[in-house]
């Protein structure tokens, strides 16, 4: 699929901005772009789909150079598994049908990785697919986010991407033959990627069949223009250990990239912890009684940061429809130790920008 076709298929999104407070150091900005599968058809299509939101934030004067950290959602890099593939897969209705096209168009490579790759998960087909595309995905991800960081002269917490135990070697994201991990990278305002990698510690049940967890005490905190920043990938924000690690490293800011599906998940009853052991401070009576949204509010950023003296943070969610995955969610914002009310709108194709003055 060429760039013009991909951009034509991208829905014309409304963009809503919420700005809170005047910055002393700068802005912590959350961007929730509305994306669809054609957003991932090529690296350039992915870049252009994101650039719309960065340009909007710049016009709204919440991207001051060298004084901004942008936070993007979980899995924003994962669908680069489709980048550069046959255009027919972008016309499919389901993820499974689309990924079948990827396998068939790369059958020789797929079979080689299936037979000789270091596969260790219970879902070997899914693991093989990501291993086969890992180098291309890492290159695309780094190219796009490095370009955006350098172009706007801002720092970026680039959501997350699935890669085999990646490392940064001589400035380049490099995959290994280790287990698949859900990882996040920090790009500095000069476009360089920080060598320290944040790895999701507590994968949920749907991820555990092909993704490995990681010791939460090994994740880094990074000094930024706004303060020391720790990133907790989605479900990690539900566990006290992740906050304790951030606190131990004197983090003053939290970035939490997340993904929530299906579209009506927010208002359903909460089914309890997903994939990890329930912390001792959780009220078991809340299970199947409060909504998913109420559970996030109580047991994630807004409910846990204060106990660890972390005053500022932002939890942003993937938005859009990627084949049959319809992602939703409303950001949670913490500023100067107090929760910030977020407007909840269910408008179709609504992209969001949040800016906290720090």
N, C-alpha and C positions, 0 to 999 in steps of 0.2 A: 504494500500500500504506500503510495507516494505521499509527500507531506501535505499537499493541497487537499487531497482526498481525506486524509486523516483529520485535518483541521476542520474541514467541512462537516465531518461527522460529529465533531465535538459539540455538545449542546451549548447554546448561548446562555451562560450562567449569569444569574444575578450575583452580585457580591455585596455582602453586608459587612460593615466594619463596626467594631466596638472599641473605643479608646478610653482608657482609664488612667487618670492622673498625669501630672507633668513630670517628665523625666529629669532626674538630677544626673544620673550616669548615662542613661539611654533607655531604649525600649526592648522589652522582651515581647516578641511578636509571634503569634501563632497563626499559621495559614492552613486552612482546610479547603484545598482546591476540590472542585467537583470534577471527577475524572471518570472516563469510560474506557473500554478496551482499546479503542483506536488512539487514545492518548499515549499508548505504549507501542504503537506500530513501528516507530523508528525513534532513534535517540533525539532527533530534531523535533519530532512531534511531541515527545515528552517534555523537552525543554520549553517549547512554545506554549504548551498547556500550563506549565508552571509560571512562565514569564508574565502571563496576563495578571496573575495575582501579585507578583512582585512589583510590577509596574503600577498597579492600583495602590498598593501600600506606599510606594514612593510618592505618588501624587497626593496621597493623604498625609504625607510628611511624617510617617512613622518608621522610616528606614534611614535614620541619620547614619552617615558613613562612619565606620569604625566604632559605632556606639549602639549596635543592634545585634541581637541574637534571635534568629528565626527558628521556630520549632515546627517541624512537619510531621504528619501522621505515620503510625506504624504501617508496615508493608508497602509503603509508597514506592519502594524500589523493587519489590518482589515480582511485580508483573512485567518487569523488563525481561523476564523469561520469554516473552513473546516478541520482543523487539527484533526487527529485521526478518521475521518469519513470513511465510506465504500469506498473502492478503486474505485467503479464504478463511483462515482461522478467526479473523475479526468479524466474520459474518455469522459465526456459530452462536448458538443460544446459551450454551453451558460451558463452564470451565473445563469439564472433563472432555467434551467434544473438541474444544479448542486445543487442549494439550495433546489430544490424540493426533491432531494434525501435525503438531510440532514433532512428535515421535516418528510419525510416518515419513515426514520430509527429511528426517535426520536418522533414518533407521540404522544405517551402518554404525554411526557414532553411538547411538543409543545402545545397541547390542554390545559394543565394545565396553562401554561404561558399566552396563549391567553385568557382564561376565567378569571384568577385571577391575572395576572400581572398588574402592574400599567401603562397600555398602554394609551398614550395620543396623539399619532400622527395620521395623516390621513392615513398613510400606516401601518395599524396595523399588517399585516402579516410580513412585513420586520422588524418592531420593535420587534415583538414576537420572530423572529428567533435570533436576536442579544441578546435579553434578556435571551433566553434559553441557549445560549452558552457563556454568558458574563464571568462567573467565570472561565471557562476553558480558554477562550481567554486571560483574564488578567493574569492567572497563566503562560501560555505559553509565552506570551509577556515578562513578567518580568524575567522568567527563562532564556530565550535566550539572552536578552540584558544585564542582570546582568552578565551572563557568559562571554559574549564578552568583556564587560567593564573591568571585573576583569582579564581576561586572558591577555589582551593587556595593561592593566593599563592605560587606557584612559577614558575620559568622552564621553558620547554618548547622542546626542539629537535623541531619537529613533522614528523619523518620527511621525506618528500618528496612532491611533486605535479608533474604535467606541466602546464605553462602556457606561453603564448607570451612569451618573454623578459620576465618580469614585473619591475616596479619597485614600490617603496613610495613613494607620493606622498601627502603630508599624512596619514600614518598608515594609509593604505589600500593593500592589495595591488592593483596595477593592471596589467592585461595590455596588451600592445602588439601591433603587427603583425609583430614579430620572429619568429625561428625558435622552434619548440617546444624547451623545455629541461626537464630533470629538476632541480627546484630544492627547496631546503630553507629554512625560515624559523625565526627564533628569536623566541619570545614571552616578554616580560618578565613579572614577577610582578604587574604592574598590568594585564595583559591587552594592552598595546601591542605591536605587532610591530616588531622592529628593522628599520631601513631597509636594512641590509646583507643581501644575498641570497647564499646559497651555491648555486652552479650546478655540476652534475655535469660534470666535465671529460672523462672517458673513458667515453662510452656503449659498451655492449657491442653485438655484432653485431645482436641482435634489436631494439635500440633505434635503431641508426644509420639505419634506413630512414625514421624520422620525427622523431628527436630530434637536435639539434646539440650538439656538445661546447663546451667553454669553456676559456679559458686558466687553468690551475690557479694561476698566480701572482696572479690577480685576486680569488681568493676571500678572504673576510674572516676575522679572528679577533675574538672578542667578549669583553669583560671581564665576568665573572660573579662571583657571590658565592663561587665555588669556585676561581677563577683564570681565566686567559685560555683561551677555548675555541675550537677549530677544528672544523668539521664536514667530513668527507669522505664524499661520497655513494657508498656501496657500492664499485664497482670502483675508484674513485679511491684507495681504501686500499691498492691493489696497486702503486702507482706512487711512486717516490722523490720526484718533483717535488711531489706533494701534501704530503708530510711536510716537505720543505724550505721550502715556502711557509708552513706552520704554524709551523715553527721560526723563520723569519725574522721572524715577528710575535710571537715570544715566547710561543707557546701552551704551556700546561702540561697541557691536557686535550684529549682527542679524543673526538668523538661520531661514530660510523659507523653510519648507518641502512642496512640491506641487505634484499634479497629474494633468495631462492634457491628454485628450482623445477626439476624436479618433486619429489615427496615423497621419492624415494630418491636424490636428487642427492648427498647428503653422502657416501655410501659408494661412489659410482662412481669410476672412474679419472679423474684430472684430465686434461683435454684441452689444457691450456696457456692462455696469455693469450687473452682474448676481447675483440676490438675495438680493442686498442691495441698499440703496439710493445713487444716483450718487453724489460724492463730488462736492463742488462748483468750484473747480479748474480744473475740467475736461472740455476739449474742446469738445462740443457735435458734432462738425463737423468731429471729428475723427471716430465716429461710422459709420460702414459700408464703411469706406474709408481706414483706415490703417489695417495692418494684425494683427492677434492675437499676434505674436511675437513682433511687434512694439508697441502694446498696453502694453504688459508686461514690455517692456523696459522703456516706458514712465511713466506708472502709478504704477509700483511696486517698488522693491528695488532701482534700479538705478535712478528712477525719484523722489523718496520721501525721501530717507535717509538723503540726504545732508541738507534739510531744518530743520532737527532735530539734526544736528551735530553728526550723527552716521557715522563713517568713514569706518567700515569694516563689511562685511556681505556676505552671501551665500544663494542662492535660488537653491535647487536641486529638481529634478523631478523623479517620479516613472517611471521605464522603464521595458518593457516586455509585455507579453500577458498572461493575466489571464482569461481563457476561451475566451469569445468574446470581452473582454476589451483590446484594444491595446493602451498602454500608451506611450507617447513620451514627448518631451520637451528638451530644452537645458538650462543648468545652467546659472545663472547670478551671477557674482562675483564682489564684491566691495572691494578694497584694498587701504587703506590710502586715502580715499575720492575720488578715481578715479575708473571708471569702467574698468574691465579687459576683453579684447576680448576673446571670447570662440570659439573654432573651432566647426563648425557645420558639423557633419557627420551623414549620414543616414544608416550606415552599420547595417545589421541585427544582432541581438544578441550582440550588443555592450554595455558593461558595462563601466562606467566611474568613475574616481577618480579625484577630484580636491583638490589641496593643496595650501592654502594661508599662506605665512609666516607672522606672526603677531608680 
